[in-house]
Amino acid sequence: MIPSLQKLWTKNEKIGIGLMSGTSVDGVDVAVIKVSGNGLSTKYSLLAFDTIPFPEKLTERIFNQFNPQTSSVDVLCSINFELGTIFKDAAEKVVEASELRKEDIDFIGSHGQTFYHIPKEKEGLLRSTLQLGEASILAQHFQCPVVSDFRVRDIAAGGEGAPLVPYIDYLMFGQQEKNIALQNIGGIGNVTFLPKGLEKEHVIAFDTGPGNMVIDEAVKILTGGKLQFDNEGEIAKKGTPNKETVARLLENPYFSYNIPKSTGRERFGAQYTRELVSQLREQRLSIEDIIATVTMFTAASIVDQYKRFIPQGIDELIVSGGGAYNKTLLKYLSESFCVKTQEDIGFSSDAKEAIAFALLANETLSGNANNLPVATGANESVVLGKIII
């Protein structure tokens, strides 16, 4: 028996850390939680949360590695360990701020930073996914079990490796008397639909398309890098969306793909946005109108995907992620749904995904299968992640 794992299994309450770096590549989300139980008996409380920014030059180097034309294997090798160190430093900073000691941490779940995601085979490339941020550095520093690389086992089981948060949505929100849609709007948008009278097999979950990714990139382009995002949707609020363009953008093949499905920067990233912004400039749209248009595109893609793939009515739409703070985006969504944010129900929009990976790690360490095949397309339920002890 491995002592560190045996110790975990004998504790009624454990303190865990969840680490997440999303498609915006702006920093590490760190959540420190206290958790008891597992599966549907899971109970947790959030002890601390913060987002620790990446150094600007590292962000630029990471974006270079996203592009197959500018990436190189030696830089990827180095960045894997650089990110591992940054994740470790970020976790240590939040632990210290919460007046805990590193010895108090029982386990860590680290998603890492996605560098490339191929959910379906194409042009001789196998279905695969790559997350970097060497978890051994976390294990060495905190001297506790670390679960990382969550997505690859699902792909090995025939799935797309995404989305993974719906399993946690099922555990935390599944006992409801309403049809609830939990929409995360990070770089990419993804939804978990929990029908009333819930059974795990009836959950619907998939990536809806772009979240903040196109909006953020358009803001960077149009302001020459002076702004990184549209704070609270203030730029979009001053503009008028071009609805003809939005309708055209919804003709993207991704939106007609059957579920389960996932997408990422490879489809809706910088190149896609540069071409789109160039087209809109040719139409002589103002900066405000362009940002309003891409903001409405995100909202319209969510509405479109619900109509296509969620046959039941939605009683309540709960939004999380950075998009929950974009008031213009929420306004567009509220034209179709009753919209709430995680804050409205007593949780944190920013912390949700980091918490989810701490809870996914708790499930892995408990030996529980923690993917949802109905969401990822996997052939079976499997235990996700690699455990470093």
MARDO-407754 format. One record per residue: x negated, y, z negated of N, C-alpha, C in turn. Coordinates in steps of 0.2 Angstrom, whole numbers, padded with zeros to 4 digits, always signed. Layout:
residues N
XYZXYZXYZ...
//
This chain:
residues 389
-0004-0006+0000+0000+0000+0000-0004+0006+0000-0003+0011+0004-0007+0017+0005-0004+0022-0001-0009+0024-0006-0007+0028-0012-0003+0034-0010-0005+0038-0005-0001+0044-0004+0006+0043-0002+0007+0038+0002+0014+0036+0004+0018+0033-0002+0015+0029-0006+0018+0026-0012+0020+0031-0017+0016+0036-0017+0018+0042-0022+0024+0046-0019+0024+0047-0013+0030+0050-0010+0036+0046-0011+0036+0040-0010+0042+0036-0011+0045+0035-0018+0041+0037-0023+0043+0037-0030+0045+0043-0033+0045+0049-0029+0047+0055-0031+0054+0057-0029+0058+0059-0034+0065+0061-0032+0066+0067-0028+0061+0072-0030+0061+0079-0026+0054+0079-0024+0054+0082-0018+0047+0083-0014+0047+0090-0012+0041+0093-0011+0040+0099-0008+0036+0098-0001+0040+0101+0004+0037+0100+0011+0036+0106+0014+0032+0106+0019+0031+0112+0024+0033+0110+0031+0037+0114+0034+0038+0114+0041+0035+0119+0045+0031+0117+0051+0028+0122+0055+0030+0122+0062+0031+0127+0065+0034+0128+0072+0031+0134+0075+0029+0132+0081+0027+0138+0086+0031+0137+0092+0035+0142+0094+0039+0141+0100+0037+0144+0106+0041+0144+0111+0039+0146+0118+0037+0153+0118+0039+0158+0114+0036+0165+0114+0029+0165+0112+0026+0160+0109+0019+0160+0107+0017+0166+0103+0021+0169+0099+0019+0175+0095+0017+0173+0088+0018+0167+0086+0015+0165+0079+0018+0159+0076+0016+0157+0070+0018+0151+0067+0024+0152+0062+0029+0149+0063+0034+0149+0058+0033+0144+0053+0033+0146+0046+0031+0142+0041+0037+0142+0036+0040+0136+0035+0045+0135+0030+0043+0130+0024+0043+0132+0018+0042+0128+0012+0049+0126+0009+0050+0120+0009+0057+0118+0006+0056+0113+0000+0061+0112-0004+0061+0107-0009+0067+0102-0006+0065+0096-0006+0070+0091-0003+0071+0085-0007+0077+0082-0008+0078+0076-0011+0083+0072-0006+0082+0065-0007+0086+0061-0003+0083+0060+0004+0087+0057+0009+0086+0056+0016+0092+0054+0019+0092+0055+0026+0098+0053+0029+0104+0058+0028+0110+0055+0027+0116+0060+0026+0116+0062+0018+0111+0059+0014+0111+0061+0007+0106+0066+0006+0103+0069+0011+0098+0074+0011+0101+0081+0008+0097+0083+0003+0098+0090+0000+0092+0094+0000+0092+0100+0002+0086+0104+0002+0088+0111+0000+0082+0115-0002+0083+0122-0003+0076+0125+0000+0077+0131+0003+0071+0135+0005+0068+0139+0000+0061+0137-0001+0058+0140-0006+0054+0147-0003+0052+0146+0003+0048+0152+0006+0048+0151+0013+0048+0157+0017+0048+0157+0024+0044+0163+0026+0040+0162+0032+0037+0168+0035+0034+0166+0042+0034+0171+0046+0030+0170+0052+0024+0173+0052+0018+0170+0054+0012+0172+0053+0009+0173+0061+0008+0180+0063+0007+0181+0070+0000+0178+0072+0000+0176+0079-0006+0174+0082-0011+0180+0083-0017+0179+0083-0022+0184+0086-0020+0185+0093-0020+0191+0095-0017+0193+0102-0022+0190+0107-0028+0189+0107-0032+0186+0112-0031+0179+0112-0029+0176+0107-0027+0169+0107-0021+0168+0111-0016+0172+0110-0010+0171+0114-0011+0172+0121-0016+0177+0123-0017+0177+0130-0021+0171+0133-0025+0168+0129-0029+0162+0131-0024+0156+0132-0019+0156+0127-0014+0150+0128-0010+0151+0134-0008+0157+0135-0004+0158+0141-0008+0156+0148-0014+0157+0148-0018+0155+0153-0018+0148+0154-0018+0144+0148-0018+0137+0149-0011+0134+0151-0006+0138+0150+0001+0136+0153+0001+0135+0160-0004+0139+0164-0004+0139+0171-0009+0133+0174-0007+0128+0177-0012+0123+0180-0017+0126+0184-0016+0132+0187-0021+0135+0191-0027+0139+0187-0025+0140+0180-0030+0144+0176-0032+0140+0170-0029+0134+0169-0031+0130+0163-0037+0126+0164-0041+0124+0159-0047+0120+0159-0047+0115+0153-0050+0109+0154-0049+0104+0149-0054+0106+0143-0059+0110+0144-0063+0111+0138-0060+0117+0134-0056+0121+0137-0053+0126+0133-0047+0123+0129-0044+0119+0133-0038+0115+0129-0041+0111+0123-0046+0108+0124-0049+0104+0119-0051+0109+0113-0054+0115+0114-0055+0119+0109-0049+0122+0106-0044+0124+0110-0038+0127+0107-0034+0122+0103-0034+0116+0104-0031+0111+0100-0034+0112+0093-0040+0113+0092-0043+0113+0085-0042+0120+0082-0042+0125+0087-0041+0132+0084-0034+0133+0082-0029+0130+0085-0022+0130+0083-0021+0127+0076-0025+0121+0076-0024+0117+0070-0027+0121+0064-0032+0125+0065-0035+0129+0059-0030+0135+0058-0027+0138+0063-0022+0143+0062-0016+0141+0059-0013+0135+0060-0008+0132+0057-0009+0131+0049-0015+0129+0048-0018+0127+0041-0018+0134+0037-0021+0139+0040-0021+0145+0037-0015+0148+0036-0010+0148+0041-0003+0151+0040+0000+0147+0034+0000+0140+0034+0003+0137+0029+0000+0138+0022-0006+0139+0021-0009+0141+0015-0007+0148+0013-0006+0152+0017-0004+0159+0016+0003+0159+0013+0007+0156+0016+0014+0156+0013+0015+0152+0007+0011+0147+0006+0011+0143+0000+0009+0147-0006+0003+0151-0005+0001+0155-0010+0006+0161-0012+0009+0164-0007+0014+0169-0008+0020+0167-0012+0021+0160-0011+0027+0157-0015+0025+0155-0022+0018+0157-0024+0016+0155-0030+0015+0147-0032+0015+0144-0026+0013+0136-0027+0006+0135-0025+0004+0129-0027-0003+0127-0026-0003+0122-0020-0009+0122-0016-0009+0117-0011-0008+0110-0014-0010+0109-0020-0009+0102-0023-0001+0101-0024+0003+0106-0024+0010+0105-0025+0014+0102-0019+0010+0102-0013+0013+0100-0007+0013+0093-0006+0019+0090-0005+0019+0083-0004+0019+0080+0003+0021+0084+0008+0020+0082+0015+0021+0088+0019+0019+0087+0026+0020+0093+0031+0023+0090+0037+0027+0093+0040+0029+0092+0047+0027+0097+0052+0023+0096+0057+0021+0101+0061+0023+0099+0068+0026+0104+0072+0028+0103+0079+0022+0104+0083+0018+0109+0081+0013+0111+0086+0016+0116+0091+0011+0117+0096+0013+0122+0101+0014+0118+0108+0019+0118+0111+0020+0115+0117+0016+0119+0123+0012+0115+0126+0008+0117+0132+0011+0115+0139+0014+0109+0139+0018+0107+0145+0023+0102+0143+0028+0102+0147+0034+0097+0146+0036+0095+0153+0036+0089+0154+0039+0086+0160+0044+0081+0158+0050+0083+0158+0056+0079+0156+0058+0074+0161+0056+0075+0167+0058+0070+0172+0052+0069+0177+0051+0063+0179+0046+0062+0184+0046+0066+0190+0041+0068+0192+0041+0072+0198+0034+0072+0202+0034+0072+0208+0028+0072+0212+0022+0068+0209+0023+0062+0208+0018+0058+0205+0016+0059+0198+0020+0063+0194+0018+0065+0187+0024+0061+0183+0021+0058+0178+0025+0054+0173+0029+0059+0169+0035+0056+0166+0038+0060+0161+0033+0060+0155+0032+0066+0152+0027+0067+0147+0028+0074+0144+0024+0075+0138+0025+0081+0135+0018+0082+0131+0016+0088+0130+0010+0090+0127+0010+0095+0122+0010+0094+0115+0010+0099+0110+0003+0098+0107+0000+0104+0106-0007+0105+0103-0007+0109+0096-0012+0108+0092-0012+0110+0085-0014+0105+0081-0021+0103+0081-0023+0097+0078-0021+0096+0070-0017+0091+0069-0014+0090+0063-0019+0087+0058-0024+0084+0060-0029+0082+0055-0032+0087+0051-0032+0093+0054-0035+0099+0050-0030+0100+0044-0024+0100+0045-0019+0101+0039-0020+0095+0034-0020+0089+0037-0021+0084+0032-0027+0084+0028-0032+0086+0031-0039+0087+0027-0039+0092+0022-0035+0098+0024-0035+0103+0019-0030+0102+0013-0024+0100+0015-0019+0099+0010-0019+0092+0006-0023+0087+0009-0024+0081+0006-0017+0078+0005-0012+0078+0010-0006+0075+0009-0004+0072+0016+0001+0068+0017+0003+0065+0023+0006+0071+0028+0004+0071+0034+0006+0076+0039+0009+0072+0045+0015+0074+0047+0019+0071+0053+0018+0076+0058+0016+0074+0064+0015+0078+0070+0017+0074+0076+0017+0078+0082+0018+0074+0088+0025+0071+0089+0030+0074+0087+0037+0071+0086+0039+0069+0093+0038+0072+0098+0042+0071+0104+0040+0065+0108+0034+0063+0108+0031+0058+0112+0034+0051+0111+0036+0049+0105+0040+0043+0104+0046+0042+0108+0050+0048+0108+0056+0048+0111+0055+0047+0118+0050+0050+0121+0049+0049+0128+0047+0042+0130+0043+0039+0125+0041+0032+0126+0047+0027+0126+0052+0030+0122+0059+0026+0122+0063+0028+0128+0061+0031+0133+0065+0033+0138+0069+0039+0138+0067+0043+0133+0071+0050+0133+0067+0055+0136+0069+0062+0135+0065+0067+0137+0061+0071+0132+0061+0068+0126+0057+0071+0120+0060+0078+0118+0066+0079+0120+0070+0086+0118+0077+0085+0120+0081+0089+0116+0080+0092+0110+0080+0088+0104+0076+0090+0099+0075+0085+0093+0079+0088+0087+0080+0095+0086+0084+0098+0081+0091+0095+0080+0094+0093+0085+0101+0091+0084+0102+0085+0079+0097+0081+0078+0098+0076+0073+0098+0079+0066+0095+0085+0065+0095+0088+0058+0102+0092+0058+0104+0095+0064+0111+0098+0064+0116+0093+0062+0115+0087+0064+0120+0082+0062+0120+0080+0055+0114+0080+0052+0114+0079+0045+0116+0084+0040+0115+0091+0043+0116+0096+0038+0123+0099+0040+0126+0099+0046+0132+0102+0047+0138+0097+0049+0136+0091+0049+0141+0086+0052+0147+0084+0049+0148+0086+0042+0154+0085+0039+0159+0091+0039+0161+0092+0045+0165+0098+0046+0172+0096+0049+0177+0101+0048+0184+0100+0050+0185+0104+0056+0180+0107+0059+0180+0111+0065+0176+0108+0071+0177+0110+0077+0173+0109+0083+0167+0115+0082+0161+0113+0081+0156+0118+0080+0151+0117+0085+0149+0123+0088+0143+0123+0092+0137+0127+0089+0132+0124+0088+0126+0127+0085+0121+0129+0090+0120+0135+0092+0116+0137+0098+0110+0141+0095+0104+0137+0097+0098+0141+0095+0096+0145+0102+0094+0151+0100+0091+0155+0106+0084+0157+0104+0080+0153+0106+0073+0154+0105+0070+0156+0112+0064+0154+0114+0062+0155+0121+0067+0152+0126+0069+0146+0124+0074+0142+0128+0080+0141+0124+0086+0141+0127+0092+0140+0123+0094+0133+0122+0096+0130+0117+0098+0124+0116+0104+0123+0111+0109+0119+0113+0115+0118+0109+0116+0111+0106+0119+0111+0100+0121+0105+0097+0129+0106+0096+0133+0102+0099+0140+0102+0098+0142+0096+0093+0145+0098+0087+0148+0093+0082+0155+0094+0082+0158+0088+0085+0166+0088+0085+0168+0086+0079+0174+0089+0077+0177+0087+0070+0179+0079+0071+0179+0076+0064+0179+0069+0064+0173+0066+0067+0167+0069+0065+0161+0067+0068+0159+0060+0067+0156+0057+0073+0152+0051+0073+0146+0053+0077+0140+0050+0075+0134+0052+0078+0134+0051+0085+0137+0046+0088+0138+0045+0095+0141+0050+0099+0145+0054+0095+0149+0059+0099+0146+0066+0099+0140+0067+0096+0137+0073+0096+0134+0074+0104+0135+0081+0106+0133+0083+0112+0127+0088+0111+0121+0087+0114+0116+0091+0113+0111+0092+0119+0109+0098+0121+0105+0098+0127+0102+0106+0127+0097+0107+0132+0095+0114+0133+0100+0117+0138+0102+0123+0136+0107+0127+0140+0104+0131+0145+0097+0132+0145+0093+0136+0149+0089+0141+0146+0088+0147+0149+0084+0152+0146+0087+0155+0140+0083+0156+0135+0085+0160+0129+0083+0167+0129+0077+0168+0125+0074+0175+0125+0068+0175+0131+0067+0169+0134+0061+0169+0138+0061+0174+0143+0066+0174+0147+0066+0179+0153+0067+0186+0151+0071+0187+0145+0072+0194+0143+0065+0197+0140+0062+0193+0136+0055+0195+0134+0050+0197+0139+0050+0192+0144+0045+0193+0149+0047+0199+0154+0053+0200+0155+0055+0206+0159+0053+0213+0155+0054+0213+0148+0053+0219+0144+0045+0220+0145+0041+0215+0144+0034+0216+0145+0032+0219+0152+0035+0216+0157+0033+0218+0164+0035+0225+0165+0041+0227+0163+0044+0234+0164+0041+0239+0160+0038+0237+0154+0035+0242+0150+0028+0242+0150+0025+0238+0155+0018+0238+0155+0015+0235+0149+0018+0231+0145+0016+0228+0139+0016+0232+0133+0019+0238+0134+0020+0242+0128+0025+0239+0123+0030+0235+0125+0035+0232+0121+0035+0224+0123+0036+0220+0118+0036+0213+0119+0043+0210+0119+0048+0214+0117+0054+0211+0117+0059+0217+0116+0066+0215+0117+0071+0221+0117+0074+0220+0110+0071+0225+0105+0073+0225+0098+0080+0226+0098+0084+0221+0095+0091+0221+0093+0095+0223+0100+0092+0221+0106+0096+0222+0112+0097+0230+0114+0093+0234+0111+0094+0241+0112+0093+0244+0119+0088+0241+0123+0087+0243+0130+0093+0240+0134+0095+0234+0133+0101+0231+0137+0107+0235+0135+0108+0237+0129+0114+0241+0127+0115+0247+0132+0110+0250+0134+0110+0256+0138+0111+0255+0145+0111+0249+0147+0111+0247+0154+0118+0244+0156+0119+0243+0163+0125+0240+0165+0122+0233+0169+0125+0228+0167+0122+0221+0170+0125+0221+0177+0121+0218+0182+0123+0217+0189+0126+0210+0189+0132+0209+0189+0136+0203+0188+0135+0199+0194+0134+0202+0200+0133+0198+0206+0126+0194+0206+0121+0197+0203+0115+0194+0202+0115+0188+0197+0119+0190+0191+0120+0184+0186+0123+0178+0189+0128+0179+0193+0132+0174+0197+0127+0170+0201+0123+0173+0205+0118+0170+0209+0113+0166+0205+0110+0169+0199+0106+0165+0195+0108+0159+0192+0115+0159+0191+0118+0153+0189+0119+0147+0194+0116+0149+0200+0116+0143+0205+0109+0139+0205+0105+0141+0200+0099+0137+0199+0101+0130+0198+0097+0125+0201+0099+0118+0201+0099+0116+0194+0096+0118+0189+0096+0116+0182+0103+0115+0179+0107+0121+0180+0113+0121+0177+0118+0116+0179+0117+0113+0185+0121+0107+0187+0119+0100+0186+0112+0100+0183+0110+0093+0181+0114+0091+0175+0115+0084+0176+0119+0081+0170+0115+0081+0164+0119+0080+0158+0116+0080+0152+0115+0072+0150+0110+0070+0146+0105+0075+0142+0100+0078+0147+0098+0084+0145+0093+0087+0149+0089+0092+0145+0083+0094+0147+0079+0099+0144+0075+0103+0149+0073+0109+0147+0069+0113+0152+0064+0117+0148+0060+0121+0151+0055+0125+0148+0052+0131+0152+0046+0132+0150+0043+0138+0153+0041+0136+0161+0041+0129+0162+0039+0127+0169+0045+0130+0174+0051+0130+0172+0056+0133+0176+0058+0140+0175+0058+0142+0169+0061+0149+0168+0055+0154+0164+0049+0152+0166+0043+0156+0163+0041+0162+0167+0035+0164+0166+0033+0171+0169+0033+0171+0176+0032+0166+0180+0032+0167+0187+0039+0168+0189+0044+0164+0187+0051+0165+0188+0053+0172+0187+0051+0175+0181+0053+0181+0179+0050+0187+0183+0044+0186+0185+0041+0191+0189+0044+0192+0196+0046+0186+0199+0050+0186+0205+0056+0189+0204+0060+0188+0199+0067+0190+0198+0066+0198+0197+0062+0200+0193+0061+0208+0191+0059+0211+0198+0055+0208+0202+0053+0211+0208+0060+0212+0213+0064+0207+0213+0070+0207+0217+0075+0213+0214+0075+0213+0208+0080+0218+0205+0077+0225+0206+0071+0226+0206+0068+0233+0207+0069+0235+0214+0069+0230+0219+0071+0232+0226+0078+0234+0227+0082+0232+0222+0089+0234+0222+0090+0241+0219+0084+0244+0216+0084+0250+0213+0088+0250+0207+0088+0245+0203+0091+0245+0196+0086+0248+0191+0089+0251+0187+0085+0255+0181+0082+0249+0177+0077+0251+0173+0074+0247+0168+0080+0244+0163+0084+0248+0161+0090+0247+0157+0095+0242+0160+0096+0243+0166+0101+0238+0170+0097+0232+0171+0091+0231+0172+0088+0225+0173+0088+0221+0167+0086+0224+0161+0086+0220+0155+0094+0218+0153+0098+0223+0154+0105+0221+0153+0107+0215+0158+0105+0214+0164+0106+0209+0168+0103+0202+0166+0097+0202+0164+0094+0196+0162+0097+0194+0155+0099+0199+0151+0102+0197+0144+0109+0194+0146+0113+0197+0150+0119+0194+0152+0118+0187+0155+0113+0186+0159+0111+0179+0162+0110+0174+0156+0107+0176+0151+0106+0171+0145+0113+0169+0143+0117+0174+0141+0124+0173+0138+0128+0169+0143+0128+0171+0150+0132+0168+0155+0130+0160+0156+0123+0159+0155+0121+0152+0156+0124+0148+0150+0124+0151+0144+0127+0147+0138+0134+0145+0139+0138+0150+0141+0145+0150+0143+0146+0145+0148+0142+0145+0154+0143+0141+0159+0142+0133+0157+0137+0132+0153+0135+0125+0151+0140+0122+0146+0143+0126+0142+0148+0124+0138+0154+0122+0142+0156+0126+0147+0162+0124+0151+0161+0118+0155+0155+0117+0157+0153+0111+0161+0153+0104+0157+0150+0105+0151+0148+0099+0147+0151+0098+0141+0155+0103+0138+0158+0102+0132+0165+0102+0133+0169+0097+0134+0176+0097+0136+0180+0099+0130+0179+0098+0124+0183+0100+0118+0182+0108+0117+0187+0111+0114+0187+0118+0113+0182+0119+0107+0179+0125+0107+0174+0127+0102+0177+0131+0097+0178+0129+0091+0181+0133+0086+0177+0139+0083+0170+0137+0083+0165+0142+0080+0158+0141+0083+0155+0146+0085+0149+0146+0088+0144+0149+0083+0139+0146+0081+0134+0148+0076+0127+0149+0079+0125+0155+0079+0119+0156+0083+0113+0157+0078+0107+0154+0081+0101+0154+0077+0095+0156+0082+0089+0157+0079+0083+0159+0083+0083+0167+0084+0078+0169+0087+0077+0176+0088+0083+0180+0092+0086+0176+0096+0092+0179+0100+0098+0181+0095+0098+0178+0089+0103+0180+0084+0102+0187+0082+0097+0190+0083+0096+0197+0081+0097+0202+0087+0098+0199+0093+0100+0203+0099+0107+0205+0099+0109+0211+0097+0116+0213+0096+0120+0213+0103+0116+0215+0108+0119+0215+0115+0121+0208+0118+0116+0203+0116+0117+0196+0118+0123+0193+0115+0123+0195+0108+0129+0192+0104+0136+0195+0106+0135+0202+0108+0141+0205+0111+0144+0201+0117+0139+0200+0122+0141+0196+0128+0144+0189+0126+0141+0186+0121+0144+0179+0119+0151+0180+0116+0152+0185+0112+0158+0186+0108+0164+0187+0113+0163+0189+0119+0168+0189+0124+0171+0183+0125+0168+0177+0124+0170+0171+0125+0172+0166+0119+0168+0168+0114+0168+0164+0108+0169+0168+0101+0171+0164+0096+0170+0167+0089+0163+0166+0087+0159+0171+0086+0152+0170+0085+0150+0172+0078+0146+0168+0075+0143+0169+0069+0135+0168+0069+0131+0170+0065+0124+0169+0065+0123+0164+0058+0117+0162+0058+0115+0158+0052+0116+0162+0046+0114+0168+0046+0115+0173+0040+0122+0173+0038+0126+0173+0043+0133+0174+0041+0136+0168+0037+0132+0162+0037+0134+0156+0033+0129+0154+0028+0125+0159+0026+0120+0158+0021+0114+0155+0022+0112+0155+0029+0105+0152+0031+0101+0157+0034+0095+0155+0037+0091+0159+0040+0090+0158+0048+0092+0162+0052+0091+0161+0059+0083+0160+0061+0079+0164+0058+0072+0163+0060+0069+0156+0057+0071+0154+0051+0068+0148+0048+0071+0142+0050+0076+0142+0054+0080+0135+0055+0075+0130+0058+0071+0132+0064+0068+0126+0067+0062+0124+0063+0059+0128+0059+0053+0126+0054+0056+0122+0049+0062+0123+0046+0065+0119+0041+0067+0112+0045+0069+0112+0051+0071+0106+0054+0065+0101+0055+0059+0104+0056+0053+0099+0057+0051+0097+0050+0052+0101+0045+0050+0098+0038+0055+0092+0037+0062+0093+0038+0066+0088+0037+0065+0082+0042+0063+0083+0048+0062+0078+0052+0056+0073+0050+0051+0077+0047+0045+0073+0044+0048+0069+0038+0052+0072+0034+0055+0068+0028+0058+0062+0030+0062+0062+0036+0065+0056+0039+0060+0051+0041+0055+0054+0044+0050+0049+0047+0046+0046+0041+0045+0049+0036+0041+0046+0030+0046+0042+0026+0053+0043+0027+0057+0038+0024+0059+0032+0028+0056+0032+0034+0057+0026+0039+0063+0026+0043+0066+0032+0043+0073+0033+0047+0072+0035+0054+0075+0031+0058+0076+0034+0065+0078+0041+0066+0075+0045+0069+0077+0052+0068+0077+0056+0075+0079+0052+0080+0081+0055+0087+0088+0054+0088+0091+0058+0092+0098+0056+0094+0098+0055+0102+0098+0048+0103+0098+0046+0110+0104+0050+0115+0109+0052+0112+0114+0055+0115+0112+0062+0117+0107+0065+0114+0104+0071+0115+0098+0071+0120+0094+0066+0119+0087+0066+0123+0088+0061+0128+0092+0056+0129+0093+0051+0134+0089+0045+0132+0086+0044+0126+0082+0039+0125+0086+0032+0125+0083+0027+0126+0086+0020+0126+0089+0018+0119+0085+0020+0114+0087+0018+0107+0085+0023+0102+0087+0022+0096+0085+0027+0091+0078+0024+0088+0073+0029+0087+0067+0027+0085+0064+0032+0080+0059+0030+0076+0056+0034+0071+0051+0039+0075+0052+0045+0074+0048+0050+0078+0041+0052+0074+0036+0054+0078+0030+0057+0075+0025+0052+0073+0019+0055+0072+0013+0051+0071+0011+0054+0063+0009+0049+0059+0008+0051+0052+0000+0050+0051-0002+0056+0049-0009+0056+0047-0010+0057+0039-0014+0052+0036-0014+0052+0029-0021+0053+0026
//
